[in-house]
């Protein structure tokens, strides 16, 4: 993925799940809290239809580049232009350097 600083023109919000313990001691997710918003380059790169036993789930894959940072977890999710993107792999540095961070994400598309 080729990235220059001028191409970071999309606003992406990173959200993290707030978890609590229920009465039985199980972790439950209560809400998603916005952590921070950054400038990024967002590229859709694939679209597939996953055909399960009884259900088809259209899915769009995205690759997101932003300035390098170390506070993003694979359990976080991204909000971009009204879409919710789920991370599918741990974030990694572009070319092994600490200049840009690359995120692989997917969006489940609902029919309607």
HELIX and SHEET records of a PDB file:
HELIX    1   1 UNK A    5  UNK A    7  5                                   3    
HELIX    2   2 UNK A   94  UNK A   96  5                                   3    
SHEET    1   A 7 UNK A  92  UNK A  93  0                                        
SHEET    2   A 7 UNK A 100  UNK A 108 -1                                        
SHEET    3   A 7 UNK A  56  UNK A  67 -1                                        
SHEET    4   A 7 UNK A  27  UNK A  51 -1                                        
SHEET    5   A 7 UNK A  10  UNK A  21 -1                                        
SHEET    6   A 7 UNK A  77  UNK A  80 -1                                        
SHEET    7   A 7 UNK A  83  UNK A  87 -1                                        
END                                                                             
